[in-house]
Amino acid sequence: MRKLHITSVKPGDVIAKSVFQENGNVLLGIGVQLTPRYIERLVQLGIDTLYIQDKHTEDIMPEDVIRDETRKEAVDAVYKTMTTLMDQPQIKRRTSVPDFGSSFQKVFREIFQDLSSRKDILVNLSSLHVLDGYLFHHAVNVAVLSGVVGMAKGYNQQQMMELGIGALLFDIGMTQVPKELWTMRTELSPEERQRVQYHTEEGFNILRNQHNISVVSAHCALQHHERYNGTGYPRQLCEKNIHEYARIVAIADVYDALVSPRPFRKSYSPSDATEYLFATGNTYFDLDLLKLFLQHVAIYPIASTVLLSTGHTGVVSKVNPLAVNRPTIRILTNEDGSEVATTYEIDLYDKEWMSVTIVKTL
């Protein structure tokens, strides 16, 4: 399969990887043939990329770091909890919601088991979802990304659980913000921005009152918008005054937000997102944690379509953990845009191809 921007797919193309609704259920499944109406509807729903079946890349299979079943259960748990809080905001004033903490312990335990079963973790976030599901799918992605960093740091099981639950629920305060504010396509007024920023404190207040959720997990909600140089909110904390869990979640939050389409902008490519993050090291984010994070993210994920400096285009078929910016590319078109007679692969890590670079992701 190959990943294409929605503007490059055409009627008759066949979906190779499911598109999900906000609650984690399938919207369009594998094998569905696209029609003009389907494509138009996907654009309306905020889907900007699709995985398409292709005879030249049928053996190329992007693999998520967690199982589809694990992801679906996690998204469903986040969706049910957050929508309940949206519909019944008075819940936040209760001492506890029954099984709130224990249910998310179970959810992250499954994520942790999936991550632990992998020998080499190189994150390729390949799940596609509608724009209205961003809040719920984003929470799961942030938990996965944070978990990868926690494992790289050698956290013990208790630390992993504290970090994981904090990451899954870091944005729970957004359930108390009017939806029209966090889906606006225009710039917020100072008053609106202040209202949105208050979600960090609301999230902390929700989590600290729950059974089986530690206060340090709740600090992921409170501090994920603090910045390393003290320019964040709500308390303008800096450097090590920000809890390490929150510093990790902050990086994962911004990365996944950048690579996701939003109402007010298109998604960044993983390479552009990682370049942005690296440029902010020890300004917005802890540089040591950032380096650890970037060691485990696929800058050019498998199945991505790329343009090379030679003018050829191709699809990423393999990623080298030792050099994530130098993957193996299956060449599909010549410099003039014509299809190659026979596809072939070049390993950009090989000395023979060291002069060839990836110009951009298509």
C-alpha positions in Angstrom: 0.0 0.0 0.0 1.0 3.6 -0.2 0.0 6.7 1.6 -1.4 9.6 -0.5 -2.8 13.0 0.2 -6.5 13.2 -0.3 -6.0 15.5 -3.3 -4.0 12.7 -5.1 -6.6 9.9 -4.6 -9.1 9.2 -7.3 -12.4 7.4 -7.8 -11.7 3.7 -8.2 -8.8 3.6 -5.7 -9.3 1.0 -3.0 -8.7 1.7 0.7 -5.9 -0.3 2.2 -6.2 0.9 5.8 -9.4 1.7 7.6 -10.6 5.2 8.5 -12.1 5.5 12.0 -14.9 7.5 13.5 -14.4 9.5 16.7 -15.3 6.6 19.0 -12.8 4.2 17.3 -15.4 2.4 15.1 -14.6 1.9 11.4 -16.0 4.6 9.1 -14.6 3.1 5.8 -12.9 -0.3 5.9 -10.2 -2.0 4.0 -11.3 -3.0 0.5 -13.8 -0.2 0.0 -13.6 1.3 -3.5 -13.6 5.1 -3.5 -16.3 7.0 -5.3 -16.5 10.8 -5.9 -19.1 11.0 -3.1 -16.9 9.1 -0.7 -13.9 11.3 -1.5 -16.0 14.5 -1.0 -17.3 13.3 2.3 -13.8 12.3 3.6 -12.6 15.9 2.8 -15.6 17.3 4.7 -14.7 15.1 7.7 -11.1 16.4 7.7 -9.3 13.3 6.3 -6.3 14.6 4.5 -4.5 11.4 3.7 -5.4 7.8 2.8 -3.7 4.5 2.5 -4.4 3.1 -1.0 -3.9 -0.4 -2.5 -1.3 -0.3 -5.2 0.1 -3.2 -7.3 3.6 -1.8 -7.0 3.6 -1.5 -3.2 1.2 -4.3 -2.2 3.8 -5.8 0.1 4.6 -2.6 1.9 2.6 -2.6 5.2 3.0 0.2 7.8 2.8 -1.3 11.2 1.5 0.6 14.2 3.4 0.1 17.5 0.2 -1.1 19.2 -2.4 -3.6 17.9 -5.6 -2.4 16.3 -7.6 -4.0 19.1 -5.6 -2.2 21.7 -6.1 1.1 19.9 -9.8 0.6 19.5 -10.3 -0.2 23.2 -8.2 2.8 24.3 -10.0 5.2 22.0 -13.4 3.9 23.1 -12.5 4.3 26.8 -11.3 7.9 26.3 -14.3 8.7 24.1 -16.8 7.4 26.7 -15.1 9.1 29.6 -14.7 12.5 27.8 -18.2 12.6 26.3 -19.7 11.8 29.7 -17.8 14.7 31.2 -18.9 16.9 28.3 -22.6 16.0 28.7 -22.5 16.0 32.5 -19.9 18.6 33.6 -21.2 18.4 37.2 -19.4 15.0 37.4 -16.1 16.9 38.0 -17.4 18.0 41.4 -18.0 14.4 42.6 -15.4 12.8 44.9 -14.9 10.1 42.3 -16.4 8.4 39.2 -16.7 4.6 39.8 -13.8 2.7 38.2 -12.4 5.8 36.5 -8.9 5.1 37.5 -8.9 1.3 37.4 -10.4 1.3 33.9 -7.6 3.4 32.5 -5.0 1.3 34.3 -6.3 -1.6 32.3 -6.2 0.5 29.1 -2.6 1.6 29.5 -1.5 -1.9 30.7 -2.6 -3.2 27.3 -0.7 -0.4 25.5 2.4 -1.1 27.7 2.3 -4.8 26.9 2.1 -4.0 23.2 5.1 -1.7 23.4 7.1 -4.1 25.5 6.6 -6.9 23.0 8.5 -5.0 20.3 12.3 -5.3 20.1 12.9 -2.0 18.3 10.4 0.7 18.6 10.2 3.2 15.8 6.8 5.0 15.9 4.8 5.2 12.8 1.4 6.7 13.6 -0.7 5.2 10.8 -4.2 5.4 12.2 -6.6 7.7 10.3 -9.6 9.3 11.9 -12.2 12.0 11.3 -11.5 15.5 12.5 -14.2 15.4 15.1 -12.4 12.5 16.8 -9.2 14.3 17.2 -9.5 14.8 21.0 -10.0 11.1 21.6 -7.5 9.6 19.1 -5.0 12.3 20.1 -5.1 11.2 23.7 -4.2 7.6 22.7 -1.4 8.7 20.4 0.1 10.9 23.2 -0.1 8.0 25.6 1.8 5.7 23.0 4.4 8.3 22.3 4.9 9.1 26.0 5.1 5.4 26.8 7.9 5.0 24.2 9.9 7.7 25.9 9.2 6.3 29.4 10.5 2.9 28.2 13.6 4.5 26.7 14.3 6.1 30.0 14.0 2.8 31.8 11.0 3.6 33.9 9.8 0.9 36.2 6.2 -0.5 36.0 4.8 2.0 38.5 6.4 5.0 36.7 5.1 3.7 33.4 1.6 3.4 34.7 1.7 6.9 36.3 3.0 8.4 33.0 0.6 6.4 30.8 -2.5 7.3 32.7 -1.4 10.9 32.9 -0.8 10.9 29.1 -4.2 9.3 28.3 -6.0 11.8 30.4 -3.8 14.9 30.0 -6.4 16.8 28.0 -9.5 15.8 30.0 -9.9 19.5 31.0 -10.9 20.2 27.4 -14.2 18.5 28.2 -15.1 21.6 30.2 -14.3 24.0 27.4 -17.1 24.9 24.9 -16.5 22.8 21.8 -16.8 25.8 19.5 -13.6 27.3 21.1 -11.3 24.3 20.5 -12.6 23.8 16.9 -12.5 27.4 15.8 -10.9 28.1 12.4 -10.1 31.7 13.3 -7.8 33.2 15.9 -9.1 33.3 19.4 -9.7 36.5 21.3 -7.7 37.1 24.5 -10.8 36.2 26.5 -11.4 33.0 24.5 -7.7 32.0 24.7 -7.8 32.5 28.5 -10.8 30.3 28.7 -9.1 27.5 26.7 -6.0 27.8 28.8 -7.9 27.1 31.9 -8.4 23.5 30.8 -5.1 22.6 32.4 -6.3 23.5 35.8 -9.8 22.0 35.2 -8.1 18.8 34.1 -6.0 18.7 37.2 -9.0 19.2 39.4 -10.9 16.4 37.7 -8.0 13.9 38.0 -6.8 14.6 41.5 -10.2 13.6 42.9 -10.3 10.2 41.2 -9.6 6.9 42.8 -6.5 5.1 41.5 -5.1 8.1 39.8 -2.0 9.5 41.4 -1.4 13.2 41.8 1.8 13.0 39.6 -0.4 11.7 36.8 -2.8 14.6 37.4 0.2 17.0 36.9 0.4 15.9 33.2 -3.0 17.7 32.8 -1.8 20.7 34.8 1.6 21.2 33.3 1.6 19.9 29.7 1.5 23.5 28.4 4.3 24.7 30.6 7.5 25.5 28.6 11.1 24.8 29.4 12.0 28.5 29.3 9.1 29.6 31.5 6.8 31.0 28.8 4.0 28.4 29.2 0.9 28.3 31.4 -0.7 28.1 33.8 2.1 28.9 36.2 5.1 29.8 33.9 7.2 27.1 35.4 10.6 26.4 33.8 13.1 23.6 33.4 13.1 20.9 36.2 10.3 22.7 38.0 8.0 21.1 35.5 7.4 17.4 36.4 9.3 15.1 34.0 6.1 13.2 33.1 4.6 16.6 32.0 7.7 17.4 30.0 7.4 14.1 28.1 3.7 14.6 27.5 4.3 18.1 26.2 6.6 16.8 23.5 4.2 14.0 22.5 1.2 16.4 22.5 2.8 18.9 20.2 4.3 16.3 17.8 0.9 14.5 17.4 -0.9 17.8 17.1 1.5 18.9 14.3 1.1 15.7 12.2 -2.7 15.8 12.6 -5.0 17.9 10.4 -6.7 20.7 12.4 -9.7 22.9 11.6 -7.3 25.9 11.2 -4.4 24.3 9.2 -3.2 21.3 7.3 -1.1 18.6 8.9 2.7 18.7 9.0 4.7 15.9 7.6 6.6 13.9 10.3 9.9 15.3 9.0 8.7 18.9 9.3 7.2 18.2 12.7 10.5 16.7 14.0 12.5 19.6 12.6 10.2 22.1 14.4 10.6 20.2 17.7 14.3 20.0 17.5 14.6 23.7 16.8 12.8 24.3 20.1 15.0 22.2 22.3 15.7 23.8 25.7 13.5 26.7 24.7 10.1 25.1 24.7 11.0 21.5 25.5 13.7 19.6 27.5 16.4 18.9 24.9 17.5 15.6 26.5 14.0 14.2 26.4 13.4 15.6 22.9 16.5 13.8 21.6 15.3 10.6 23.2 11.8 11.1 21.7 13.2 11.7 18.2 15.3 8.6 18.3 12.1 6.6 18.3 10.0 8.4 15.6 10.0 7.5 12.0 10.7 10.8 10.2 9.7 9.2 6.9 7.1 6.5 7.9 6.7 3.3 5.9 4.3 3.7 2.9 5.0 7.5 2.7 5.3 8.8 -0.9 8.4 11.0 -1.3 10.1 13.2 -3.9 13.9 12.6 -4.2 16.5 15.2 -5.1 17.1 13.3 -8.4 13.5 14.0 -9.4 12.3 10.4 -8.9 9.3 9.7 -6.7 8.9 6.6 -4.6 7.4 5.0 -1.5 9.3 4.3 1.7 9.5 0.5 2.0 11.9 0.2 5.0 13.1 2.4 7.8 16.6 2.1 9.3 16.5 2.5 13.1 20.2 3.6 12.9 19.4 6.4 10.4 15.7 7.3 10.4 16.3 10.1 7.9 17.8 7.6 5.4 15.1 5.0 4.6 14.9 2.5 1.7 12.8 3.9 -1.2 10.9 1.9 -3.8 11.2 4.0 -7.0 7.9 4.4 -8.9 8.5 7.3 -11.4 11.4 8.7 -13.4 12.6 12.2 -13.3 10.1 13.3 -16.0 7.2 11.8 -14.1 6.8 8.7 -16.2 6.3 5.3 -14.5 9.4 3.2 -14.3 9.3 0.0 -16.4 10.2 -2.1 -13.4 10.2 -0.8 -9.8 13.4 -1.0 -7.9 14.7 0.0 -4.5 17.5 2.2 -3.3 18.8 2.3 0.3 19.6 5.9 1.1 21.9 4.7 3.9 24.1 2.9 1.4 27.2 4.8 0.3 26.1 4.4 -3.3 23.1 6.7 -2.7 24.6 9.1 -0.1 24.3 12.1 -2.5 20.5 11.5 -2.9 18.2 13.2 -0.4 14.5 13.3 0.2 13.1 16.7 -0.9 9.6 16.4 0.5 6.8 14.1 1.4 4.0 14.1 -1.2 
